[in-house]
Amino acid sequence: MSFAAIRAVTGYLPPNTEKNDMSGRAAQALGIEERHIASAEQAASDLAVLAAEKLFARYHEAKDGIDFVLLCTQQPDYPLPSTACIIADRLGLPKGVGALDYNLGCSGYVYGLALAKGLVEAGLAKKLLLLTASLYSRCVSREDSATAPVFGDGASATLIEGVEKDRPLLEAFAFGTDGSGAKSIIQEVGGSRFPYRETSLEKIEDDHGSHTRADMFMDGQEVMLFTLREVPSMVEEVLAKAKLAREDLSYAVFHQPNKFMLDYVQRKCKLQQVPFFNDVARTGNTVSASIPLGLESIIENNAGDLSHVLLAGFGVGLSWAGCMADLSQILKKV
């Protein structure tokens, strides 16, 4: 039977970086030394195309036969048309491909894997390109110390293809949503609720500096409480669905908000004995790109078994999602 499998993962980080002041205790707890920032000329499609071109250069056979493009972003090139359509054209893909954007943040990569799995295993696509592009530097206030040192820009490209196997290679999905916490991470202005042309943008002062309603606001305390409340039970659900114990895990790759939160979540989820990706020092929080950037790193640097990799995303929405991924079908590099 044909099951959807991850065949390749690449990430792209803009070359321009911004350093954080690491002298304070709070900054050291965050563990974010620098973040990559897109240039003023770069949009979501530019980052995603660069990630895809890196994938095609690394795996020459990857481009042939792609018949669907999914893009996860909250900063599309335009309100319309769909940025995925623009990307498909820029990559030189045939006009017969399907292409769509979906708006989701920190849990977006796992949701994208679920969408890709559904398309492939329903026979609606054979070879799919899942892209993420995060440009949060465009929506945070430089005067807000709660968000400006945290978020970096980045993109990723994941090739998903049906392979003949006797068991699923992407499985045990668990999802959750709590819209009552939507205002814990929110950018109010710019949609149909508060259009730019009709909304005043006076500065709002708080303990972390200032921002306007057109900037992203994050209540770090509420986000931390939400994470500790929902993620451990999600991990239990994924393990139960996969019929696996913690000692069976090859690796755990979680969304990368900051070092402090990851350390805490690792303990709360009882994953101290599991290889656990925690590497925000040089990237910061890249939102939907953080999990695939982690996957690229462990694929490049881990020669061991990666057949049981636990993935978990959580954040804006409030939304969370987890699954189990078998990375044994990764293509050989050129």
C-alpha positions, 0 to 999 in steps of 0.5 A: 500500500502507498503511504505518505512519507517525508522524503526530504527536508531543507530550511532557509534562513536569511543571511542578515542577523540581529544579535540579542543583548545576552547580559540579562538573566531573562535573555540568558533564559530565552537562550536566543543569541541571534535571529535571522531577519529577511531583507526589506525586499523579501516576501514569503514567496522569496523565502519559500522559493529559496528553501525549495531551490535548496531542496531541489539542488540537494536532491535532484530527482525531487522536483520531477512529478510534484503535483501539489504545493502547500504553503503555511504562512501568516505573512503572505505576499498579498491578501490575494492571490494565494502565494502558493500559486505564485511559488508554483509558477516561480519554481517552474512547476506545470500548470496541472499542480494544485496550490494553496495557502493555509494560515497557521502558526507554531502548529502549522507544520504538523497540520501541513503534514496531516493535510499532505498525508490526506492528499497523498493517501486519498490518491489526490496527489502523488508528490507534494511540496510542503512549504513554510515561510515565517516573517515575524520581523514584519509584525513585531514592534522593535520597541516591545522587549517581549517579542522583538528579541524572540522571533526570527525569519525563516522558511522550509521545504519538505518533499512528501511522496507516497511510498509502498510500505506495509504501515503508515510512515506519518501517523498518530496525529493529535490536534487541539484548538482553544480559540478562547485564548486567541488574544494571548498571541494576536495581531489585531489590525489588518484583517476584516475585523479591524482593517488598516484604513479604518483603525487608529494605530496609537501606541500602547505602553506596557511593562515591555515597551510599546506596540500598536494594534497592528503589531503582534502582541504576545502574553508570554505568561499565558502562552507558557501556561497554555503550553504546560496545560495542553502539550503533555497530554498531547504527547501522551495521546500521540504515544498511545495512538502509535503504541510506543513508549518513551524509550522507543523514541528515536528523537523528539522535535518540538516547536522552538519558542525559546530555551527556557520553555523547551527545557520546562516542556521536556521535563513536564513531558518526561522526555529527559532520556529522549534525544530532544532538539533544543537549538534556538540560539542562532535562529530564535522562534521561527514559528512554522519553520522551527520544526522542519529546521530541526528535522533538517539538522537531525537528518544532517547530523544523526546517523542513527535510527530515525524511525520514531520521531515525535513532532509537536507544535503549539502556539498561536490560535491557540492551537497544538498538534503532534504526530509520529514521523518515520524518517527512514525514507529520506532520499540520498543527497546528490 
